């Protein structure tokens, strides 16, 4: 790449060669003044004009478009702006669609707003808020266990069919009482990891109890409105049915990206703090080890887990560098902290997205080839 600064410097300095040290006044010609003005202008806007070459990324999406359902939106955000903004098929970045398990990241963030306010602690026992949990051998489950799938409550393996055939409850309270009274304990809380819906929904119910507001209202007040996510909702199409904190949200690529930029910017969005930096760090901290995994979907094979999000990559010290929250419907949001970007690949078809992991990793590798890492190897 041509070094613009070096070339322009030579152009500007050329008329003054040989004058160094001369005891004389310099009278700048109109030409020099004009060249200097252009030079300053280019220096100031150089970063604005700089563009990444995402041609290989384009090729990847064309290659995988059919496997991704032909309707795809892809956004990459870095340094305060979208540096990649493409869509294929009959949807765009404002199209609202179900996002399945991408919902978990949103729910965990809302729980952390209450942690920030000191109204709950991650290590509070669920029984503190729902005393009957202690009656059913579930008295040791904590909110942290709920957000990291360590409750030990017996659950089915995650699948698109399980989501679509989810038992209908009128309220979140009814569903959590069902987990409490009808589901057995498969392993002691905190000793294993089983990816499912129980934990995040229990945490959502605790938020309702503490604030005395329903879950949808909480999401609106604490996350969606502050982040400008006006179309995002946990409201069921049937308004008489309970919201599903673990997998029931609908959003768009554009709006979910607002959430991702807040996470990337350590809790800040448009100059306003949504979450503390401490909460962001806690969410991205490894909560389990791989030997604790009793069940994980295909998307999570080989990954550990934080609070509401997968830890895809770590540095030598064990700190997370890439975090994500993929959904069964195929939408994959992730953040690469080393490269300083957020990305969402958004689809709206039931294609079993967690089975397409290799496609998403291949696309991410192409993005990574364009955006250099700032982390030491």
VOGU-3710 file (C-alpha; in Angstrom, 3 decimals, decimal comma):
1> xxxxxxxxxx> 0,000/0,000/0,000  1,319/3,470/-0,901  2,240/5,594/2,097  0,183/8,743/1,496  1,706/10,647/4,414  5,287/9,994/3,220  4,590/11,106/-0,345  2,735/14,262/0,667  5,470/15,164/3,137  8,036/15,056/0,348
11> xxxxxxxxxx> 5,838/17,198/-1,880  5,450/19,861/0,777  9,077/19,883/1,853  10,509/19,943/-1,694  10,348/23,748/-2,146  12,249/24,294/1,117  15,242/22,010/0,434  18,509/23,859/0,878  16,953/26,548/3,031  17,557/24,772/6,324
21> xxxxxxxxxx> 19,598/26,984/8,599  19,393/30,001/6,323  18,959/33,290/8,154  16,141/34,577/6,049  12,388/35,027/5,988  10,395/32,562/3,910  7,617/33,801/1,761  5,263/30,929/1,012  3,927/30,782/-2,506  0,195/30,316/-3,138
31> xxxxxxxxxx> 0,993/26,844/-4,506  2,664/25,765/-1,246  -0,249/27,046/0,775  -2,693/25,092/-1,353  -0,625/21,891/-1,177  -0,308/22,251/2,599  -4,055/22,644/2,946  -4,651/19,494/0,935  -2,074/17,644/3,023  -3,751/18,612/6,312
41> xxxxxxxxxx> -7,153/17,684/4,906  -5,939/14,243/3,847  -4,251/13,609/7,168  -7,416/14,491/9,060  -9,658/12,288/6,955  -7,220/9,488/6,199  -8,858/7,099/8,665  -12,296/7,916/7,260  -11,231/7,067/3,726  -9,456/3,870/4,782
51> xxxxxxxxxx> -11,434/0,808/3,774  -11,070/-2,899/4,371  -10,985/-5,257/1,427  -13,799/-7,709/2,192  -13,887/-9,240/-1,293  -12,955/-12,679/0,078  -15,701/-12,369/2,679  -18,165/-11,609/-0,133  -17,041/-14,788/-1,893  -17,628/-16,837/1,250
61> xxxxxxxxxx> -21,199/-15,588/1,574  -21,854/-16,315/-2,086  -20,412/-19,801/-1,574  -22,569/-20,530/1,478  -25,660/-18,506/0,606  -27,801/-21,533/-0,235  -26,790/-23,422/2,916  -27,681/-20,346/4,955  -31,181/-20,313/3,509  -30,567/-17,689/0,757
71> xxxxxxxxxx> -31,776/-14,925/3,093  -28,805/-13,526/4,991  -27,673/-10,244/6,532  -24,064/-9,725/7,590  -22,804/-6,727/9,561  -19,345/-5,975/10,930  -18,844/-3,025/13,279  -15,436/-1,566/14,103  -14,119/1,781/15,286  -17,520/3,382/15,682
81> xxxxxxxxxx> -19,064/2,413/12,362  -20,220/-0,460/10,166  -17,326/-1,504/7,959  -19,288/-4,340/6,343  -23,004/-4,170/5,540  -24,394/-6,729/3,089  -27,602/-8,673/2,590  -28,840/-11,387/0,285  -32,373/-12,515/-0,532  -35,601/-10,862/0,572
91> xxxxxxxxxx> -34,400/-9,479/3,913  -32,264/-6,573/5,049  -30,716/-5,417/8,308  -34,059/-4,103/9,602  -35,957/-7,379/9,052  -37,348/-8,726/12,345  -37,079/-12,501/12,868  -36,757/-15,038/15,736  -33,221/-15,308/17,104  -33,595/-18,376/19,374
101> xxxxxxxxxx> -30,640/-18,793/21,763  -29,173/-15,398/20,858  -31,831/-14,344/23,387  -29,696/-15,715/26,230  -27,105/-12,959/25,856  -29,830/-10,313/26,141  -31,348/-11,937/29,233  -27,991/-12,268/30,970  -27,336/-8,563/30,341  -30,625/-7,555/31,980
111> xxxxxxxxxx> -29,858/-9,735/34,998  -26,510/-7,950/35,279  -28,234/-4,544/35,417  -29,773/-5,672/38,711  -26,379/-6,901/39,887  -24,958/-3,459/39,072  -27,665/-1,864/41,219  -26,928/-4,191/44,133  -30,447/-5,590/44,086  -29,253/-9,149/43,515
121> xxxxxxxxxx> -25,950/-11,020/43,664  -24,818/-13,688/41,228  -24,153/-15,976/44,182  -27,582/-15,522/45,738  -29,470/-18,803/45,977  -32,620/-19,009/43,883  -34,447/-20,120/47,036  -33,893/-16,641/48,469  -36,449/-15,371/45,959  -38,472/-18,558/45,387
131> xxxxxxxxxx> -38,352/-20,376/48,753  -40,063/-23,531/47,486  -36,930/-24,398/45,482  -35,415/-25,636/48,749  -38,289/-28,091/49,191  -37,461/-29,876/45,937  -33,747/-30,522/46,521  -32,865/-27,418/44,495  -31,843/-25,164/47,373  -28,199/-24,868/46,301
141> xxxxxxxxxx> -28,839/-23,438/42,832  -27,556/-19,865/42,488  -28,227/-17,142/39,947  -24,703/-17,711/38,608  -25,578/-21,377/38,034  -28,676/-20,259/36,150  -26,766/-17,977/33,773  -24,084/-20,594/33,090  -26,251/-23,737/32,669  -25,069/-25,348/35,901
151> xxxxxxxxxx> -28,426/-25,767/37,676  -28,358/-29,558/37,422  -32,079/-29,593/36,548  -33,002/-32,387/34,171  -33,632/-31,093/30,626  -33,943/-32,324/27,072  -31,222/-31,728/24,530  -31,588/-28,507/22,576  -33,197/-28,818/19,138  -35,384/-26,827/16,789
161> xxxxxxxxxx> -38,246/-29,277/17,408  -37,987/-28,803/21,169  -38,234/-25,050/20,739  -41,218/-25,268/18,408  -43,029/-27,795/20,627  -42,201/-25,967/23,883  -44,929/-26,429/26,446  -47,201/-23,413/26,641  -47,330/-21,518/29,896  -49,425/-18,459/30,625
171> xxxxxxxxxx> -46,726/-16,839/32,762  -43,034/-17,200/33,393  -43,922/-18,000/36,992  -45,845/-21,092/35,834  -42,916/-22,338/33,780  -40,378/-21,853/36,568  -42,675/-23,602/39,047  -42,779/-26,495/36,587  -38,967/-26,650/36,535  -39,003/-26,524/40,312
181> xxxxxxxxxx> -41,655/-29,135/41,120  -41,714/-31,509/38,160  -38,109/-31,760/36,966  -35,595/-33,975/38,737  -32,029/-33,056/39,623  -29,657/-34,780/37,192  -26,470/-33,613/38,950  -25,545/-31,312/41,822  -25,632/-27,609/41,023  -22,229/-26,260/40,029
191> xxxxxxxxxx> -20,734/-29,671/39,213  -21,783/-29,973/35,572  -22,854/-28,062/32,459  -26,024/-28,878/30,526  -27,000/-26,358/27,869  -30,733/-25,704/28,046  -33,559/-23,322/28,870  -34,150/-23,809/32,585  -31,434/-21,593/34,030  -32,007/-18,425/31,977
201> xxxxxxxxxx> -35,767/-18,671/32,496  -35,352/-19,047/36,250  -33,090/-15,989/36,237  -35,697/-14,087/34,249  -38,340/-14,973/36,799  -36,129/-13,721/39,642  -35,865/-10,391/37,809  -39,667/-10,221/37,743  -39,879/-10,913/41,491  -37,234/-8,351/42,424
211> xxxxxxxxxx> -38,588/-5,540/40,243  -42,281/-6,473/40,404  -42,468/-6,061/36,629  -43,050/-8,619/33,881  -40,066/-9,773/31,878  -40,997/-8,038/28,628  -41,400/-4,698/30,417  -38,019/-5,183/32,085  -36,336/-5,783/28,744  -37,936/-2,675/27,277
221> xxxxxxxxxx> -36,958/-0,403/30,152  -33,476/-1,713/30,882  -32,155/-2,727/27,471  -34,270/-2,258/24,362  -35,219/1,411/24,753  -31,769/2,579/25,936  -30,187/0,715/22,999  -32,680/1,923/20,404  -33,926/-1,642/19,829  -37,503/-0,573/19,115
231> xxxxxxxxxx> -38,540/-3,670/17,172  -36,866/-6,234/19,442  -39,226/-8,086/21,763  -39,739/-11,133/23,949  -43,473/-10,758/23,558  -45,051/-13,958/22,266  -47,278/-13,732/19,190  -50,007/-14,984/21,504  -50,016/-12,230/24,128  -51,516/-14,649/26,669
241> xxxxxxxxxx> -48,403/-16,850/26,657  -45,295/-16,407/28,785  -42,114/-14,905/27,348  -39,159/-17,233/26,922  -35,973/-15,545/28,259  -33,725/-18,325/26,978  -34,903/-18,399/23,371  -37,992/-16,347/22,635  -36,705/-12,998/21,380  -37,229/-11,499/17,956
251> xxxxxxxxxx> -34,856/-8,878/16,628  -33,111/-7,577/13,528  -29,452/-7,546/12,552  -29,379/-3,765/12,890  -30,884/-3,718/16,383  -28,933/-6,669/17,748  -25,780/-4,930/16,529  -26,622/-2,061/18,901  -26,451/-4,571/21,733  -23,154/-5,976/20,452
261> xxxxxxxxxx> -21,564/-2,546/20,198  -22,550/-1,882/23,798  -20,809/-5,102/24,863  -17,771/-4,314/22,681  -17,563/-0,827/24,191  -17,531/-2,266/27,731  -21,068/-1,296/28,643  -21,329/2,085/26,904  -23,743/3,026/24,111  -23,979/6,484/22,568
271> xxxxxxxxxx> -22,290/8,020/25,584  -24,611/6,343/28,089  -23,624/3,514/30,428  -25,904/0,495/30,155  -23,770/-2,013/32,077  -20,727/-1,574/34,280  -17,389/-2,678/32,898  -17,185/-5,099/35,821  -20,410/-6,777/34,676  -19,157/-7,048/31,098
281> xxxxxxxxxx> -15,966/-8,675/32,368  -17,924/-11,093/34,589  -20,164/-12,138/31,698  -17,084/-12,872/29,598  -15,282/-14,767/32,350  -15,037/-18,553/32,050  -17,569/-20,091/34,451  -17,008/-23,759/33,603  -14,277/-26,132/32,493  -14,599/-28,584/29,611
291> xxxxxxxxxx> -14,532/-31,585/31,942  -17,809/-30,324/33,457  -19,709/-30,578/30,154  -22,464/-33,188/30,213  -24,319/-31,890/27,176  -23,516/-29,185/24,662  -24,991/-28,541/21,195  -22,838/-28,786/18,079  -22,116/-25,046/18,099  -20,506/-25,287/21,530
301> xxxxxxxxxx> -18,254/-28,299/21,058  -14,878/-27,531/22,584  -15,972/-24,155/23,953  -16,444/-23,093/27,554  -19,150/-20,737/28,791  -19,471/-17,417/30,577  -22,782/-15,854/31,593  -25,230/-16,105/28,692  -22,453/-16,443/26,131  -19,959/-18,940/24,741
311> xxxxxxxxxx> -16,220/-18,360/25,022  -14,900/-19,340/21,604  -11,294/-18,263/22,021  -9,000/-17,446/24,955  -5,525/-16,011/25,368  -2,625/-17,749/27,096  -3,804/-16,453/30,468  -7,280/-17,928/29,973  -9,019/-14,614/29,327  -11,763/-14,674/26,691
321> xxxxxxxxxx> -10,904/-13,051/23,367  -13,887/-14,155/21,244  -17,400/-14,503/22,702  -20,657/-15,461/20,996  -24,260/-16,535/21,489  -25,406/-18,511/18,415  -29,023/-19,534/17,949  -30,602/-22,733/16,692  -32,323/-20,809/13,887  -28,933/-19,913/12,422
331> xxxxxxxxxx> -28,192/-16,380/13,604  -24,649/-15,961/14,959  -23,612/-12,819/16,865  -20,028/-12,648/18,101  -17,376/-10,227/19,314  -13,645/-10,440/18,636  -11,953/-8,409/21,346  -8,448/-8,796/19,919  -9,504/-7,324/16,586  -11,954/-4,899/18,134
341> xxxxxxxxxx> -14,981/-5,771/16,050  -18,521/-7,065/16,481  -20,257/-9,169/13,859  -23,700/-10,630/13,325  -24,679/-13,108/10,636  -28,464/-13,007/10,657  -30,811/-15,494/8,976  -34,549/-16,085/9,249  -34,983/-19,676/8,134  -35,116/-22,797/10,316
351> xxxxxxxxxx> -31,872/-24,275/9,095  -30,471/-25,727/12,311  -27,868/-23,007/12,608  -25,830/-24,685/15,303  -25,099/-27,488/12,847  -23,580/-24,921/10,443  -20,743/-24,054/12,788  -17,963/-24,736/10,262  -19,539/-22,298/7,798  -19,583/-19,494/10,349
361> xxxxxxxxxx> -16,029/-20,233/11,469  -14,862/-20,164/7,845  -16,534/-16,788/7,322  -15,008/-15,461/10,538  -11,556/-16,601/9,378  -11,990/-14,508/6,227  -12,971/-11,463/8,290  -9,999/-12,027/10,591  -7,666/-12,118/7,588  -8,723/-8,539/6,810
371> xxxxxxx> -8,787/-7,061/10,330  -5,489/-7,538/12,175  -5,312/-8,642/15,789  -3,921/-6,410/18,533  -3,338/-9,312/20,913  0,046/-10,875/21,461  0,385/-14,523/20,486
//
